[in-house]
Amino acid sequence: MPSSAFTQANSAAAATQDHQTEPVWDHLKVAIAASSGFQSWKLEQQQRRSLEQNSIDKQVCEYLRETLSTLAY
């Protein structure tokens, strides 16, 4: 079982990593949302079903999940 100091150090490292990657994700998310592939996907989703007012974060994640699963075939 990890010691309390080890657990705290891991938590601090994870928080630092999340803080460092957040700006990268924000820029990547905006770039993906502006791409023609995402725009086509979004239009298709709106025609098939309502996007339920999902945030751009959730929309981009869903787009990436579907795109990557298609590429895996």
PEWO-V704456 format. One line per field, one symbol per residue. ss: DSSP state (H for helix, E for strand, - for the rest). psi: psi as a letter, one per 20 degrees, with the letter a starting at -180 (. if undefined). burial: I if it has 16 or more other C-alpha atoms within 10 Angstrom, else O. Layout:
ss->???
psi->???
burial->???
This chain:
ss->---HHHHHHHHHHHHHHHHHHHHHHHHHHHHHHH-HHHHHHHHHHHHH-------HHHHHHHHHHHHHHHHH-
psi->pqrhhgghgggggghggghhighggggggggghiqhgggggggghhhgrqjkkqqhghggggggggghhghh.
burial->OOOOOOOOOOOOOOOOOOOOOOOOOOOOIOOIIOOOOIOOIIOOOOOOOOOOOOOOOOIIOOIOOOOOOOOOO
